[in-house]
Amino acid sequence: MYYFIPSWYANNQWDFVELSYMDLYFDDTVNQLRLFQRSGESNQLLMLDYAPMLRLNLHDQNIEENNYWSVFDYIQGVNLYKVRPITLEDLSFPKQAEFVPTPFLMMVFVHNEHYADIQFKSNGYIAFIDYYQDKQLTKQYIFDDRAFISSIIFYSNGQATHQDYLNLAGQWVVREFCANENVEINQNLLEKERFDHTTYQSKSELIAEMASKYLSKHMGQSDKVVVAYSDRYNRLFNQLSQKNKIDLIYSLYSQRSFESNTEDFKTFLKRAKLLITDTDQLKDQLIDYTKKNSLDTPIYRLSPFDTRLQLGMSQRIKELIIYLEVSRLGLKEIEYVMDVIKNKMKKDERIRLVLGTFQIDQAKIDQLESLSDRLNKYFDPNYGEVVDFADKMPEKEKEPVCQVQINTSERDFIQSLKYVRLMIDWTSHPWVYGQIAGISAGIPQINRVESAYVEHLKNGLIAKNLDQLAQGIDYYFKGLKHWNEALVYSVEKINKYHSGELVSQWKALLGENSND
């Protein structure tokens, strides 16, 4: 059995942050679960964070919704799995209540006084209800996706005083005091028998106790625990590994920050059985750190993303489309790369540019649109202008040479690559998922730095500067020979990053026989 523990907490607290669909889609734990589930390996998600909407998030990511253990379900005595929404009809409001919808929430007024705000998730589920008295927030109901009130936060003078975690009968089981983080167990309930103490110094202490009990009871000798490393979990798992004699495998993801200059981090490295990273850059940094501190922790790179054969069809159209990933690229860098591509467009009218990004703030979207418009106007002075055709026949509208592609899902991104001839990632830390998607589509890629996923002159190029970038574009756009070579090599690489192969690599690193 493989147990996976994610890192989804918010602001260094044990509360589950409402990560976006895309944040979770690219999360290392989510993708590791997908790999093991696709390969038929026994696995389970261990949820140590407070996550009342967990099942909806798992469903959105195509992860088994019932294959988890939640520490807060155990604490609260909840054993439900079926998801069911709470509707307004299920809730009790005064007869005089007036409901006023807004773009972000539903406001409730009673006798023209602000009574409550109802906040919904994007799928329509009620997530919170804030209650007001004399224009002051007095309490917040937090709803579970299984149709019950999971907890209540109480307020005094606008400040949170305590949070009650409830059982299915609506009785509080655990009370957390906000001022000092102390936790109290309700001694009037049968649930008290599950706890070793009546009070705890913090929620973290309570979670550690419950997690330790679960692992002691359920972990077999050959079972593995894979932890998404974060500073928050550090001390807890140092304690758990000692107390339960567990060998912990840590996943250090390049997109999740952590603090390495601490004694806790050094202690963690001493006790970790194995470290898995997603990039060679992070792996090399950690190896340097272990050498400087005389540690011998094994460190390996494994992609959290698997490949799926989804070859593009760029050879079927005359246009030569370049996909420039700009999500994490600064504005000046984008302009430099666009200047190189503009010069290529002057010589080859077939070249088109897509500025591709995932969900970003509106300010950057506006900047990208401005850059795109500027390039389009350079090649077509009439671009974007309204022309009066009263006195003349309209000319055939020119196709824009540049467009901005805002991807909101994996499907959007994969679809946007369908006719792409070349991908460019000009960041100092190339995006792993983008590289894996490029391999799956058979698209050659140009990176600024070396990467395990893009091999120079095989499935792409490493361009150290803008001059080399210009040469790289010529390399793949002048004839099909080099493009076809990259396609063939990408198909070979697909097998290396297939889910079954990646799981085999996990097993090999853990010293397991592939027939286990």
Sequence and secondary structure as in RCSB ss.txt:
>XXXX:A:sequence
MYYFIPSWYANNQWDFVELSYMDLYFDDTVNQLRLFQRSGESNQLLMLDYAPMLRLNLHDQNIEENNYWSVFDYI
QGVNLYKVRPITLEDLSFPKQAEFVPTPFLMMVFVHNEHYADIQFKSNGYIAFIDYYQDKQLTKQYIFDDRAFIS
SIIFYSNGQATHQDYLNLAGQWVVREFCANENVEINQNLLEKERFDHTTYQSKSELIAEMASKYLSKHMGQSDKV
VVAYSDRYNRLFNQLSQKNKIDLIYSLYSQRSFESNTEDFKTFLKRAKLLITDTDQLKDQLIDYTKKNSLDTPIY
RLSPFDTRLQLGMSQRIKELIIYLEVSRLGLKEIEYVMDVIKNKMKKDERIRLVLGTFQIDQAKIDQLESLSDRL
NKYFDPNYGEVVDFADKMPEKEKEPVCQVQINTSERDFIQSLKYVRLMIDWTSHPWVYGQIAGISAGIPQINRVE
SAYVEHLKNGLIAKNLDQLAQGIDYYFKGLKHWNEALVYSVEKINKYHSGELVSQWKALLGENSND
>XXXX:A:secstr
 EEEE   BSTTSSBB    HHHHHT HHHHHHHHHHHTT  EEEEE SB TTHHHHHHHTT  TTSEEEHHHHH
HT          GGGS   TT EEEE SSEEEEEETTEEEEEEEE TTS EEEEEEEETTEEEEEEEEETTTEEE
EEEEEETTEEEEEEEE TTS EEEEEETTT  EEE TTSGGGGG S SEES HHHHHHHHHHHHHHHH  TT EE
EEE  HHHHHHHHHHHHHHT  EEEEE TTS    SSHHHHHHHHH SEEEESSHHHHHHHHHHHHHTT    EE
E  SS        GGGSS EEEEEE TT  HHHHHHHHHHHHHHHHH TTEEEEEEEES  HHHHHHHHHHHHHH
HHHH TTTT     SSS        SEEEEEE SHHHHHHHTTTEEEEEE SSS  HHHHHHHHHHT  EEESS 
 SSS BTTTEEE SSHHHHHHHHHHHHSSSHHHHHHHHHHHHHHHHTSHHHHHHHHHHHTT  TT 
